[in-house]
Amino acid sequence: MSARFRLCCLSALLLGSVILGACQSESTAPDAPVQTYGASVDTASARTAAEVAAEPSALDGATVTVRGRISTVCQKKGCWLALETGTATPIRVLVPRTDDGYEFTVPITLTGRATVTGTLQTVELDPATQKHLEQDGAAPAQAQEVQIAATGIRVVPDA
């Protein structure tokens, strides 16, 4: 075998390995990183935010798991976020308070799809609370809104 032939075969083998490796790494690339805040969230039983917002009174006081796109996050402390519901008012997800502050917070720049577990309630907001939420970065708050006191939030961030 000539040196030229061996060099040609070696080059072809190397090129094939590079191409095969590139194809393999593309097909096994990991999904977007998932971020969890608070307790872990089981996504199997999640309802859409639109579905929950359509009939919140049926779930009032219940522990629910809800999924939806994050529309807004508290711009001061990351102590709440809002889930889009389509045509209805967003569902506000609140981080529980402790004597020392909050059980956890989320980054104020958080975007993506969230799945949240917590206790759902429909609440009346007084004008002072509405104003406070607007100062935190919320759209003008309604007098009544659906809220979830979250135990856990799972987020698949936007790429």
C-alpha distance (Angstrom), angle and dihedral (degrees) to the residues before:
residue distance angle dihedral
M1 . . .
S2 3.75 . .
A3 3.78 123.5 .
R4 3.77 89.1 -121.5
F5 3.82 92.0 55.7
R6 3.83 92.1 47.8
L7 3.81 91.0 49.3
C8 3.80 90.8 50.0
C9 3.85 91.8 49.6
L10 3.79 91.8 46.8
S11 3.81 91.0 50.4
A12 3.81 91.6 49.4
L13 3.81 90.8 48.8
L14 3.80 91.9 49.4
L15 3.81 92.6 47.4
G16 3.82 91.0 49.1
S17 3.81 90.9 50.6
V18 3.80 91.9 50.6
I19 3.81 92.4 49.2
L20 3.81 92.8 45.8
G21 3.81 91.2 47.5
A22 3.80 92.0 49.8
C23 3.80 92.1 50.3
Q24 3.77 92.1 46.8
S25 3.81 94.6 50.2
E26 3.81 90.7 50.7
S27 3.77 93.9 52.4
T28 3.81 94.2 47.1
A29 3.80 97.1 40.9
P30 3.82 109.6 140.0
D31 3.78 120.4 -107.5
A32 3.77 119.9 -106.9
P33 3.81 110.8 -64.4
V34 3.79 113.6 -94.0
Q35 3.79 118.9 -137.9
T36 3.80 121.9 -156.6
Y37 3.79 125.8 -163.9
G38 3.80 119.7 -169.7
A39 3.81 117.7 -14.8
S40 3.79 122.6 2.1
V41 3.80 116.5 -89.8
D42 3.82 125.2 -136.6
T43 3.80 104.5 -143.5
A44 3.82 96.3 -170.2
S45 3.82 95.4 88.5
A46 3.81 97.5 37.6
R47 3.80 119.3 137.8
T48 3.79 122.6 -155.3
A49 3.79 118.2 -99.7
A50 3.81 89.3 -122.9
E51 3.81 91.3 55.2
V52 3.81 92.7 49.5
A53 3.81 93.6 44.7
A54 3.81 90.8 52.8
E55 3.83 92.6 63.9
P56 3.80 110.3 11.3
S57 3.81 94.2 153.7
A58 3.82 89.8 68.2
L59 3.83 88.9 61.0
D60 3.80 100.5 36.0
G61 3.80 109.3 141.6
A62 3.82 93.5 7.3
T63 3.78 127.9 122.4
V64 3.80 106.0 -113.5
T65 3.78 139.5 176.1
V66 3.80 112.6 -141.1
R67 3.80 131.6 -179.9
G68 3.77 130.0 -160.2
R69 3.78 147.0 123.6
I70 3.79 117.1 -70.3
S71 3.79 109.3 -115.9
T72 3.81 101.8 174.1
V73 3.81 139.8 5.5
C74 3.81 128.2 -160.1
Q75 3.80 103.9 -93.1
K76 3.80 95.2 -154.9
K77 3.81 106.7 50.3
G78 3.81 109.3 -8.1
C79 3.80 88.4 -116.3
W80 3.82 95.9 138.0
L81 3.78 141.4 19.8
A82 3.77 133.1 -168.9
L83 3.80 127.8 -131.0
E84 3.80 120.2 -146.0
T85 3.79 114.3 -118.0
G86 3.79 100.9 -176.8
T87 3.78 107.2 -122.4
A88 3.80 99.4 4.8
T89 3.79 130.3 75.0
P90 3.83 111.2 -78.5
I91 3.79 120.0 -96.2
R92 3.81 110.0 -113.7
V93 3.81 114.8 -139.1
L94 3.79 111.6 -155.3
V95 3.79 126.4 -159.9
P96 3.82 109.8 -133.4
R97 3.79 116.9 -109.6
T98 3.78 124.6 -128.2
D99 3.80 131.2 -169.7
D100 3.82 87.5 -93.8
G101 3.81 98.5 45.6
Y102 3.80 123.2 -82.4
E103 3.81 132.5 -7.5
F104 3.82 87.3 -128.0
T105 3.79 138.2 -24.9
V106 3.80 134.9 -148.5
P107 3.81 127.8 -129.9
I108 3.80 112.0 -89.3
T109 3.83 88.6 -130.6
L110 3.82 94.0 54.7
T111 3.81 115.6 139.2
G112 3.78 133.9 165.3
R113 3.77 139.0 63.9
A114 3.80 117.7 -32.4
T115 3.78 132.9 -163.4
V116 3.79 112.1 -161.7
T117 3.80 133.1 -169.7
G118 3.79 120.0 -162.1
T119 3.78 147.8 98.5
L120 3.79 115.9 -54.6
Q121 3.78 123.2 -143.7
T122 3.78 138.4 161.9
V123 3.79 110.2 -131.8
E124 3.79 138.1 -172.2
L125 3.81 112.5 -127.9
D126 3.78 118.7 -148.9
P127 3.83 117.5 -141.1
A128 3.84 92.4 -101.3
T129 3.82 91.6 55.4
Q130 3.81 91.1 46.1
K131 3.80 90.0 52.6
H132 3.82 91.5 46.1
L133 3.83 91.5 52.7
E134 3.80 91.0 49.5
Q135 3.82 89.3 52.0
D136 3.84 88.0 52.5
G137 3.81 90.2 57.3
A138 3.81 103.1 -90.0
A139 3.77 123.9 139.2
P140 3.80 111.0 -106.4
A141 3.81 102.9 -58.3
Q142 3.78 122.2 -125.8
A143 3.80 122.4 -128.8
Q144 3.80 89.4 -111.0
E145 3.80 128.1 34.3
V146 3.77 142.7 165.4
Q147 3.80 113.8 -112.5
I148 3.77 135.7 -176.3
A149 3.80 120.0 -154.1
A150 3.80 96.0 -145.6
T151 3.77 127.0 -139.3
G152 3.79 91.1 177.0
I153 3.79 140.3 7.1
R154 3.82 123.9 -162.3
V155 3.81 116.3 -167.1
V156 3.77 132.4 -170.1
P157 3.81 99.5 -162.8
D158 3.78 124.5 -140.0
A159 3.77 112.4 -97.3
